[in-house]
Amino acid sequence: MRDGRGGRVAVGLVAREFADADLDRLTREAAALLPTDLLRYPLVSPGERFPFVAADARAFGSREPATRAESFAALLQGAAYVERLCFDYVDLLGAPTDGAVVLTGGATRNPLWNQLRADVLQRPVTLPRNAEPALGMAVLAASSGEALESVADSMVRADRTLEPRRSERDPHDEGYLRLLDLLVQRGWLPGVVATHARERTAP
């Protein structure tokens, strides 16, 4: 269960960059632009700790956006790519990355973003009825002395599950690989992490 690093950062950036925007209209406009070739690496402030450590990391875009809607689309897409990189890095460390992906937190309020995350991960994502970020901590607290999976099953009620669209796989794979290259070029992403992510992307 997670409102991942990408989701938390992007929610903060949406609040900062688009505070005066009609987000419903912006979401409709962004939907027509995805996937976009504009790559954004989203950071609220300088420095990165996960999925890599780079004190000099900064937010960046591969080019200037043509419109505000394109900037918004690239932000949502960039956050989803960072979540994917988190999964790839955790897999490299030897931790299990299979099982259900349950989205929580403020990012779940945007239906376009939810579907985008499923498309980028190419995994089903489940939205619980209670999507508050504290739900995950409550499940962990309640699992003391009991199997975590059974406690989660009893406490988390699914609202709906979004399936990844297979037609979106190749465009997002291409964009993700381009983002990896940009991170390596800047000296932030270690080569071993990038190589592992590329291997997991290969068909």
C-alpha positions as CSV (number, residue, x, y, z in Angstrom):
1,M,0.0,0.0,0.0
2,R,1.5,3.3,-1.0
3,D,1.2,6.9,-1.9
4,G,4.7,6.7,-3.3
5,R,7.5,9.2,-3.4
6,G,6.4,10.4,-6.8
7,G,2.8,10.9,-5.7
8,R,3.8,12.9,-2.6
9,V,6.2,15.1,-4.5
10,A,3.9,15.7,-7.3
11,V,1.0,16.7,-5.0
12,G,3.2,19.3,-3.5
13,L,4.2,20.6,-6.9
14,V,0.6,20.7,-8.2
15,A,-0.3,22.8,-5.1
16,R,2.6,25.1,-5.7
17,E,2.5,25.4,-9.5
18,F,-1.2,25.1,-10.3
19,A,-2.8,26.6,-7.2
20,D,-4.8,29.0,-9.2
21,A,-5.8,26.6,-12.0
22,D,-9.0,24.8,-12.7
23,L,-7.6,21.3,-12.1
24,D,-10.6,19.6,-13.7
25,R,-10.1,21.5,-17.0
26,L,-6.4,21.1,-16.8
27,T,-6.8,17.3,-16.3
28,R,-9.0,17.1,-19.4
29,E,-6.5,19.0,-21.5
30,A,-3.6,16.9,-20.1
31,A,-5.4,13.7,-21.0
32,A,-5.2,14.5,-24.7
33,L,-1.4,15.1,-24.4
34,L,-0.4,11.9,-22.7
35,P,2.0,10.3,-23.2
36,T,4.1,13.4,-23.7
37,D,7.6,13.6,-25.0
38,L,8.2,16.4,-22.4
39,L,10.0,14.7,-19.6
40,R,10.0,16.3,-16.1
41,Y,11.9,15.1,-13.1
42,P,9.8,16.3,-10.2
43,L,11.4,17.7,-7.0
44,V,9.9,20.2,-4.6
45,S,13.4,21.2,-3.3
46,P,17.0,20.4,-4.1
47,G,18.5,17.1,-3.2
48,E,17.3,13.5,-3.7
49,R,17.3,10.6,-1.2
50,F,15.3,7.9,-3.0
51,P,15.3,6.1,-5.4
52,F,18.9,7.4,-5.5
53,V,21.1,9.7,-3.3
54,A,22.2,12.9,-5.0
55,A,22.5,16.1,-2.9
56,D,22.9,18.2,-6.0
57,A,19.7,16.8,-7.8
58,R,17.3,19.4,-9.0
59,A,14.0,19.3,-10.7
60,F,14.3,19.7,-14.5
61,G,12.4,19.3,-17.8
62,S,13.7,18.0,-21.1
63,R,12.5,21.2,-22.8
64,E,10.1,24.1,-22.1
65,P,6.4,23.2,-22.1
66,A,4.3,24.6,-24.9
67,T,1.3,25.1,-22.7
68,R,0.4,24.9,-19.0
69,A,-1.5,21.8,-19.7
70,E,1.6,20.2,-21.2
71,S,3.5,21.1,-18.1
72,F,0.8,19.5,-15.9
73,A,0.7,16.4,-18.1
74,A,4.5,16.0,-17.9
75,L,4.4,16.5,-14.1
76,L,1.9,13.6,-13.6
77,Q,3.9,11.5,-16.0
78,G,7.2,12.3,-14.4
79,A,5.9,11.3,-11.0
80,A,4.7,8.0,-12.3
81,Y,8.1,7.4,-13.9
82,V,9.8,8.1,-10.5
83,E,7.4,5.5,-8.9
84,R,8.4,3.0,-11.5
85,L,12.1,3.7,-10.8
86,C,11.4,3.2,-7.1
87,F,10.0,-0.3,-7.8
88,D,13.0,-1.1,-10.0
89,Y,15.4,0.0,-7.3
90,V,13.7,-2.0,-4.6
91,D,13.8,-5.0,-6.9
92,L,17.5,-4.5,-7.3
93,L,17.9,-4.6,-3.6
94,G,16.2,-8.0,-3.5
95,A,12.9,-7.0,-1.9
96,P,9.7,-8.4,-3.3
97,T,7.9,-6.1,-5.7
98,D,5.0,-8.4,-6.7
99,G,1.6,-8.3,-5.2
100,A,-1.2,-5.7,-5.2
101,V,-0.4,-2.0,-5.7
102,V,-2.9,0.0,-3.6
103,L,-2.8,3.8,-4.1
104,T,-3.5,6.1,-1.2
105,G,-3.1,9.8,-0.5
106,G,-4.1,13.0,-2.2
107,A,-3.0,11.9,-5.6
108,T,-5.9,9.4,-5.8
109,R,-8.3,12.3,-6.2
110,N,-7.3,12.6,-9.9
111,P,-8.7,9.8,-12.1
112,L,-6.3,10.6,-15.0
113,W,-3.3,10.3,-12.6
114,N,-4.6,7.0,-11.2
115,Q,-4.9,5.4,-14.7
116,L,-1.5,6.9,-15.7
117,R,0.2,5.2,-12.8
118,A,-1.4,1.8,-13.8
119,D,-0.3,2.4,-17.4
120,V,3.3,3.3,-16.5
121,L,3.7,0.5,-14.0
122,Q,1.8,-1.9,-16.3
123,R,0.2,-3.3,-13.2
124,P,-3.3,-3.2,-11.9
125,V,-3.7,-0.5,-9.2
126,T,-6.4,-0.6,-6.5
127,L,-8.1,2.4,-5.0
128,P,-9.4,1.7,-1.5
129,R,-12.6,3.3,-0.2
130,N,-10.5,5.0,2.5
131,A,-7.5,6.5,0.6
132,E,-6.1,8.5,3.5
133,P,-2.3,8.0,3.8
134,A,-2.7,7.1,7.5
135,L,-4.5,3.9,6.5
136,G,-1.2,2.1,5.8
137,M,0.2,3.0,9.2
138,A,-3.0,1.9,10.9
139,V,-2.7,-1.5,9.2
140,L,0.9,-1.9,10.3
141,A,0.0,-0.9,13.9
142,A,-2.9,-3.4,13.9
143,S,-0.7,-6.2,12.6
144,S,1.5,-6.6,15.7
145,G,1.7,-10.3,16.3
146,E,-0.5,-11.1,13.3
147,A,0.1,-11.8,9.7
148,L,0.2,-8.4,7.9
149,E,-1.6,-9.7,4.8
150,S,-4.6,-11.0,6.8
151,V,-4.9,-7.8,8.8
152,A,-4.7,-5.7,5.6
153,D,-7.4,-7.9,4.0
154,S,-9.7,-7.3,7.0
155,M,-9.1,-3.5,7.2
156,V,-8.8,-2.4,3.5
157,R,-11.9,-2.4,1.4
158,A,-11.3,-1.9,-2.3
159,D,-13.3,0.7,-4.2
160,R,-12.1,-0.2,-7.7
161,T,-9.2,-1.6,-9.6
162,L,-7.7,0.0,-12.7
163,E,-6.2,-2.2,-15.3
164,P,-3.1,-1.0,-17.3
165,R,-3.8,-0.3,-20.9
166,R,-1.4,-2.4,-23.0
167,S,-1.5,0.2,-25.8
168,E,0.3,2.6,-23.5
169,R,3.2,0.3,-22.7
170,D,5.6,1.1,-25.5
171,P,5.3,4.9,-25.4
172,H,5.8,4.9,-21.6
173,D,8.7,2.4,-21.8
174,E,10.4,4.7,-24.3
175,G,9.8,7.8,-22.1
176,Y,11.0,6.0,-19.0
177,L,14.2,4.9,-20.7
178,R,14.8,8.5,-21.9
179,L,14.4,9.7,-18.3
180,L,16.9,7.2,-17.1
181,D,19.4,8.4,-19.6
182,L,18.9,12.0,-18.5
183,L,19.5,11.1,-14.9
184,V,22.6,9.1,-15.7
185,Q,24.0,12.0,-17.8
186,R,23.6,14.3,-14.8
187,G,25.6,11.9,-12.7
188,W,22.7,11.3,-10.2
189,L,21.5,7.8,-11.1
190,P,24.1,5.1,-10.5
191,G,24.8,3.0,-13.6
192,V,23.9,-0.3,-11.8
193,V,20.4,1.0,-11.0
194,A,19.9,2.3,-14.5
195,T,21.1,-1.0,-16.0
196,H,18.7,-3.0,-13.8
197,A,15.8,-0.7,-14.7
198,R,16.5,-1.1,-18.4
199,E,16.7,-4.9,-18.0
200,R,13.3,-4.9,-16.3
201,T,11.9,-2.7,-19.1
202,A,13.1,-5.0,-21.9
203,P,10.3,-7.1,-23.5
